[in-house]
Amino acid sequence: MPRTFAYCRVSKADQSYENQLHEILAAGFQVDARRVVSETVSGSIAAFERKGFRSLVNRLEWDDVLIVTKLDRLGRNAMDVRATVERLAELQVRVHCLALGGTDLTSAAGKMTMAVIAAVAEFERDLLIERTHAGLVRAKAQGKKLGRPSSLTTEQQEVIRLQRKKGVSLGSLAKEYDVSRSAIQRVERTS
């Protein structure tokens, strides 16, 4: 007979996992207190790198059920969540997510749901890249200087260009102005 486990995660020590457990029980899942695993760890850490989650997985057996309230309890990024669910599916463990209507993420419908979530996450990432690029183009068009400020003043850059034309080496100029050789080369390229 399959056993039911609950995985409850919070990010900060002053938070409580009790609400997550209450949601799981309210959804009708019967979870023995010995099968509730909770931990305080950032969601940015991959599930299989978390001590509590690893110990939980070591206890899981064929056909067991793992309940989480939301996907972000397993991880913050869609790729990590997907990899976690796939590894659990290989162990023949069913993963139910209450926020997705209690869907078993290892079933055909669950796999489709995961694919849609991954596609949406990729779409959002692409939109962020597009917005960032558009912002950079707009800033350049407005004459804003992008990137890190130069460690050399305009006057120093002029002197460096003159000295380079006279044959002064990159290394000696870099040492004199306390910058890298590549900084001197960038000054030369902007002439």
N, C-alpha and C positions, 0 to 999 in steps of 0.2 A: 504494500500500500504506500502511495507517495506521501512524503512528508512535506510540510509547508514551512518555509523559512521566511523571515522578514529581514530586509537590510535597510537600516535607517542611518542616514548620514547627516551631520550638521557641520558647518564650516568653522564655527567659533565655539569656544568653551562656554560662553554665556548663553548659548542656544540649547534647546532641548529637543530630543527626538520623540518625545511623548506624543505630539500631535500626529506625527507620521504613523506611529503604532496605532493610535486611536482611529485614524482613517482606514487603516488596513483591517482592523477588527470590525469597524462600522460597515465595511464593504462585504462582510460576511465570511472573511477568511478566518479560520481557526488556527492560531499560531501558538504553540507551546512556548512558554517564556524562555525555555532553554534554547529555542531556535530563533530567537531575536538577536540579531547582531547589530550593534550600533557603534559608531565611531565618530570622532571629531577630526575631520581632515578636509582640506580644500578639495573641491571638485575638479580642480585643474590637474590633480595628481591622478594618473591612470588607475582605474579600479584595481587591476592586478598588482599594482605597486603599493597598495594600501594594506597595512598589516591586518586589520579587521576583516577586510574583504577576502584576503588570501586565506585566512583561517576559516572563514565561512565556506569558501569553495572546497577546501580540504575535507569538510564535513558532508558536502553534498554527494548524493548517490543518484544513480540512474532513476529517472522519472520523478525526482523531487521537484518542488515548485518554489521559486524564489519570487517574493513580492516586493516591489518598490512603489512608492507613492507617485514619483515622477521620474522621468528619464534623467534629469540632472542629478539625481542621487547616485547614478552610476558614473556620470562624468559630464563635463561641461561641453565637450566638443563631440559632434555627431560621429566622427570617425572612431573615437575611443569607445563611445557607447555601442556602436555597431560591432566593433571588434570584441568587446566584452560579451555581448549577446551571442555572437557567433561562437566564441569559446565555450560558453555555457551550453549552447545547443550541441556542440560536439560531445559534451559530457552527458547529453540527453536530459538536461535540466531545463524545465520550462520557466520562462521569465514573464511575469505578469506586471503590467504597469497600470496603476489605478487611473492616472491622469489620461490614459488612452482608452478608458472604458474597461479596464481589466484585461485588455488584449494580451494574449500569449505572444510575445515578440518572436518566439521561435517557430510559430505556426506560419502557414502561407500568408494569412492576412497580416500577421505581425511583421513578416519579412517585407511585405509591400509597404506597410506603414513606415518601417525603418528606412526603406529606399526613398520614400517621399520626404521624410525628415532630412535625410542626407542631401537630397536634391535641393530642398529649401535652404539648408545651411550653406551649401555651395553657392546658390543663387545670392544669398545675403552677403557672402564673402566677396563675390564678383561685384555686387553693387557697391560695397564699401571701397573696393579698389577703383571702380569707375568714379565715385564721388571724390576720392582722394586725388586722382589724376586730374579731374576737372578743376578742383580747387587749386592745384599747383599751376595749371595752365592759366587760370584767371589771375593768380598772384603774379605770375611772370608778366602777363599782359599789362598789369597795373604797375609794372616796374619794380616790384618788390624783389629784393635779393634773397634767393633761396639758399638753404644750406647753412652750414656752420660759419660763423664769422671768421674772417681771416685773422691769424695771430700776428700778421705783419701790417703795419700802417701803409697807407698809400705812398708816403715818402720813402719808407724802407723798401717797398716793392720797386720803386723807380731806381733807387741806388743799386739794388740787386741786379736789375736788368742791365744797368750800365757796367757793373762789375763783371757780369757774365760775358758781355760783349768784349770786355778786355781780357777774358780768358781765366778769370778767377774760378777755381773749382767749386763744384756743388758741395763737397764735404766741408771746405773751409767756410763757405757762406752759411751752411747749415749750422756749423759750430758757432760762428760769430753771432748769429741771430737766434740761437737756441731753438731751432726748428728741425724738422726732418729734411732729408734730401728731396723727398717728393714734394714738400712744401715749396722748396726753391724751384723745382721743375714746374709746378703749377704757376708760379709767378712768371716764369719764362713763357709759358703757353698763353698767358693772358695779355701778352704785349701786342 
